[in-house]
Amino acid sequence: MAGRFLGKTLATVSLSVALASVTLKSLGRCSIAACSNSFSSCGFHLNSNMMSGSDGTKENSHNKARTSPYPGSKVQRSQVPNEKVGWLVEWQDYNPVEYTAVSVLAGPRWADPQISESSFSPKFNEKDGHVERKSQNGLYEIENGRPRNPAGRTGLVGRGLLGRWGPNHAADPIITRWKRDRSGNKITHPISGKNILQFVAIKRKDCGEWAIPGGMVDPGEKISATLKREFGEEALNSLQKSGAEKRELEEKLHKLFSQEHLVIYKGYVDDPRNTDNAWMETEAVNYHDETAWLKPNLTTDAL
């Protein structure tokens, strides 16, 4: 779980915008081995631009997937210039580095076998038993038995630190509330005049960056279950609660995550762990805490 590597510093981040206008750069994940070796989501970094598969350019949405050294290693990717990222651009001299981490090759339960293993016959672009191999961005191509990153070249083949060939699915809950005064009245921003919307963020111990609590979707698990589980573990420290506290917390989380929600983003993530054959995808979902029951359950720093 991602929570085991997270610091307990939490913040209620304020935005003087309407919810529909909130934009976050998707999953600029920490490039450290502790996060990656657990095959866990490192969460949304709190930046200003949203990675967009529809109107974003390759230059904006495919940068971190080309950075070196590869997370948790000294492996240097082959350099891929912006104009050569797209697969439709012919590049006969393209010679990517092959790399799959030892921790992945060891065969943990969250990882696929090597493509070369005769007993492994993955069903790409569809539900493969309990493993979801469909991409949020539609069909991806298969070349020489390996899935091909839909965003383009990364300078590295294999899986790196990712367990699955093709898409590796994560889920990120964005929990919001309106900032209120002691009387319960909504507080407006002094310049914009709009109500201030706050959301829960966590500060990672490993890389010191603020992120939205999130994690990997387990095989056969529904997105809604992942969102609730990861938020409970990472933001509310549910793993350290007593039996009675856990039951009370579970009831409140069930109520929060059973209400109407808004999918903020779903699709490809520009992640430093991505390769030509394995990449991160996420579904970021907003749940609004209108009753503010989370406030006494969080140790927060107001930003």
C-alpha positions in Angstrom: 0.0 0.0 0.0 1.2 3.5 -0.7 0.3 4.5 2.8 3.3 2.7 4.3 5.7 5.1 2.6 3.7 8.3 3.3 4.4 10.9 5.9 1.5 11.8 8.3 1.6 15.5 7.4 -1.8 16.4 5.9 -3.0 19.7 4.6 -6.3 21.2 3.6 -5.4 23.0 0.5 -7.6 26.0 -0.4 -8.7 26.9 -4.0 -10.7 30.0 -4.7 -12.4 28.4 -7.7 -15.5 26.4 -8.5 -15.0 22.6 -8.5 -15.5 22.3 -12.2 -12.5 24.7 -12.6 -10.1 22.7 -10.4 -7.1 21.6 -12.4 -4.4 19.3 -11.2 -1.4 17.9 -13.0 -2.0 14.2 -13.0 0.3 12.0 -11.1 3.7 13.6 -11.4 4.8 10.7 -9.2 7.9 10.5 -7.0 10.8 8.9 -8.8 12.1 6.9 -5.8 12.5 3.2 -5.3 10.5 2.9 -2.1 7.3 4.0 -3.8 7.9 2.1 -7.0 9.0 -1.2 -5.6 5.7 -1.4 -3.7 3.9 -1.0 -7.0 1.8 1.7 -5.4 0.4 4.9 -6.6 2.3 7.9 -5.5 -0.7 10.2 -5.9 -1.4 13.4 -7.8 1.2 16.1 -7.4 -0.3 19.5 -6.7 0.7 21.4 -9.8 -1.2 23.8 -12.0 -1.7 22.0 -15.4 -3.8 19.0 -16.2 -2.3 16.4 -18.5 -4.8 16.0 -21.3 -5.0 13.2 -23.8 -7.3 15.2 -26.1 -5.8 18.7 -26.3 -2.5 18.4 -24.6 0.7 18.2 -26.6 3.2 15.4 -26.4 5.7 18.0 -25.1 3.4 18.7 -22.1 2.0 15.2 -21.4 5.0 13.0 -22.1 8.0 14.6 -20.3 8.4 12.6 -17.1 8.2 9.3 -19.0 11.4 10.3 -20.8 13.5 11.3 -17.8 16.7 9.7 -16.7 18.0 8.0 -14.6 15.0 5.6 -14.4 13.5 5.7 -10.8 15.4 3.6 -8.3 18.2 2.8 -10.7 21.1 4.2 -12.6 19.6 3.2 -15.9 19.7 5.9 -18.6 17.0 6.0 -21.2 17.8 6.5 -24.9 17.1 10.1 -25.6 13.8 10.8 -27.4 13.5 14.3 -28.8 10.0 15.9 -28.8 9.6 15.5 -32.6 10.3 11.7 -32.3 7.9 10.8 -29.5 5.0 9.8 -31.7 5.0 6.3 -33.1 3.8 7.6 -36.5 7.1 9.4 -36.9 9.5 7.0 -38.7 12.7 6.4 -36.7 14.7 3.4 -38.0 17.6 4.1 -35.6 15.4 4.1 -32.5 17.3 1.8 -30.0 15.6 1.9 -26.6 17.3 0.5 -23.5 15.8 -2.8 -22.1 15.1 -2.7 -18.3 12.8 -4.5 -15.9 13.6 -4.2 -12.2 14.8 -7.2 -10.2 11.8 -6.6 -7.8 9.4 -7.2 -10.7 11.3 -10.1 -12.2 11.1 -11.8 -8.7 7.5 -12.5 -9.5 5.4 -10.8 -6.7 1.7 -11.3 -6.9 1.1 -7.8 -8.4 3.4 -8.5 -11.3 3.0 -10.3 -14.7 5.5 -12.9 -15.8 7.9 -12.1 -18.7 6.3 -12.1 -22.1 8.7 -14.8 -23.1 7.3 -17.3 -20.6 5.4 -20.0 -22.4 2.7 -20.2 -19.7 1.9 -16.5 -20.0 -0.7 -15.6 -22.6 -2.1 -12.2 -21.6 -5.3 -10.9 -23.2 -4.4 -7.3 -24.1 -7.1 -4.7 -24.6 -9.6 -6.6 -22.6 -10.5 -7.9 -19.1 -8.0 -10.8 -18.5 -9.5 -12.8 -15.7 -9.3 -10.4 -12.7 -6.7 -8.2 -14.3 -7.9 -5.2 -16.2 -5.8 -4.8 -19.4 -8.1 -2.3 -21.1 -6.8 1.2 -21.4 -8.9 4.3 -20.4 -7.7 5.8 -23.7 -9.0 3.1 -26.0 -7.2 0.4 -27.9 -3.4 0.3 -27.8 -1.2 -1.5 -30.3 0.7 -4.8 -29.8 4.0 -5.1 -31.5 6.1 -8.3 -31.3 3.9 -9.6 -28.5 4.3 -6.4 -26.4 1.8 -3.6 -25.8 3.0 -0.2 -27.1 2.7 2.9 -25.0 -0.2 5.0 -26.6 1.6 8.3 -25.7 4.7 7.4 -27.7 8.3 6.5 -27.2 10.0 6.7 -23.8 13.5 5.5 -24.6 13.1 2.3 -22.5 11.4 -1.0 -23.2 10.4 -3.7 -20.7 8.4 -2.9 -17.6 10.9 -1.0 -15.4 9.2 -0.9 -11.9 5.7 -1.5 -13.2 4.1 -4.9 -12.6 1.8 -5.1 -15.6 2.5 -5.2 -19.3 0.4 -2.4 -20.8 -1.8 -0.2 -18.5 -1.2 -0.2 -14.7 -4.4 1.2 -13.1 -4.5 3.5 -10.1 -7.3 5.5 -8.4 -7.0 8.9 -6.8 -9.8 10.3 -4.5 -10.1 14.1 -4.4 -12.0 14.9 -1.2 -13.3 18.4 -0.9 -15.1 20.7 1.5 -16.0 24.4 1.6 -13.8 26.5 3.8 -16.0 27.9 6.6 -15.7 30.2 9.6 -16.4 29.2 13.2 -20.1 30.0 12.6 -20.3 27.6 9.7 -20.5 30.3 7.0 -18.7 29.8 3.8 -15.6 31.9 3.4 -15.0 33.8 0.1 -11.7 34.7 -1.4 -10.9 38.5 -0.9 -9.9 39.0 -4.5 -12.1 36.6 -6.6 -15.1 36.8 -4.3 -15.7 33.0 -4.9 -16.2 30.5 -2.2 -13.0 28.7 -1.2 -12.9 25.0 -2.0 -10.5 22.9 0.1 -9.2 19.4 -0.7 -7.2 16.9 1.3 -3.5 16.4 0.4 -0.7 14.4 1.9 3.0 15.3 2.1 5.2 12.4 1.1 8.1 11.5 3.3 10.1 10.0 0.4 10.2 13.0 -1.9 8.7 15.8 0.2 6.0 16.7 -2.4 2.3 17.3 -1.7 0.1 14.7 -3.3 -3.5 13.4 -3.4 -3.8 10.1 -1.5 -4.3 7.3 -4.0 -3.2 3.8 -4.9 -3.2 0.9 -7.3 -6.4 -0.9 -8.2 -6.1 -4.5 -7.0 -7.1 -7.3 -9.4 -10.9 -7.7 -9.4 -11.3 -4.6 -7.3 -13.8 -1.9 -8.2 -12.5 1.7 -8.5 -14.8 2.9 -5.8 -13.4 0.3 -3.4 -9.8 1.4 -4.2 -10.7 5.0 -3.6 -12.2 4.4 -0.2 -9.4 2.0 0.9 -6.6 4.2 -0.1 -8.1 7.4 1.4 -8.7 5.5 4.6 -5.2 4.2 4.8 -3.2 7.2 3.6 -5.2 10.2 4.9 -7.0 8.7 8.0 -4.3 6.2 9.1 -7.0 3.5 9.2 -4.4 0.7 9.5 -3.4 2.0 13.0 -6.9 2.3 14.4 -8.4 0.0 17.0 -11.2 -2.4 16.1 -14.0 0.0 17.3 -12.3 3.0 15.7 -12.0 1.1 12.4 -15.7 0.2 12.4 -16.8 3.8 13.1 -14.4 5.1 10.4 -15.6 2.5 7.9 -19.2 3.6 8.4 -18.3 7.2 7.8 -16.2 6.4 4.8 -19.0 4.3 3.3 -21.3 7.2 3.6 -18.9 9.6 2.0 -18.0 7.3 -0.9 -21.6 6.2 -1.5 -22.8 9.7 -2.4 -22.8 11.5 -5.8 -19.4 12.0 -7.2 -17.6 13.6 -10.1 -14.9 12.0 -12.3 -12.3 14.7 -12.7 -9.9 12.7 -15.0 -9.3 9.3 -16.2 -6.6 8.1 -18.6 -2.9 8.0 -19.3 -0.5 9.5 -16.7 2.9 11.0 -17.5 4.9 9.0 -14.9 8.7 8.5 -14.6 8.1 4.8 -14.3 6.5 4.5 -17.7 8.2 2.5 -20.5 7.4 1.7 -24.1 5.6 -1.4 -22.9 4.1 -0.5 -19.5 2.5 2.8 -18.3 0.4 4.3 -15.5 -3.3 5.2 -15.9 -5.6 6.7 -13.2 -9.1 7.6 -12.4 -9.4 10.7 -10.2 -12.8 11.1 -8.6 -14.1 14.0 -6.5 -16.3 13.3 -3.4 -17.5 16.4 -1.5 -17.7 16.4 2.3 -20.6 18.8 2.8 -21.0 17.9 6.5 -17.2 18.4 7.2 -17.1 15.2 9.3 -13.5 14.7 8.2 -12.3 17.8 10.0 -11.9 16.2 13.5 -10.4 13.1 11.9 -7.5 14.9 10.2 -4.4 16.5 11.6 -4.2 19.3 9.2 -2.1 22.3 8.2 -4.2 24.9 6.5 -2.6 26.2 3.3 
